[in-house]
């Protein structure tokens, strides 16, 4: 069920089950917005569309090395669905 008011491709294609000829349908990345650098363990393949379990794993893997930070802000283009 789509509760978002946006029309991002990530929402429209989130339930894609299979894309013929492709094992990977996208890439999820966690970056430091202050420095623009990719966080350690912050990159992962997205199979079968942008499933939330893939993004959960990528974000939590990146946050393991960020536990010493005082403030962590997470933004996501489809955060209203996540």
Helices and strands as residue ranges (DSSP letters): H 9-12, E 26-32, E 37-46, H 52-64
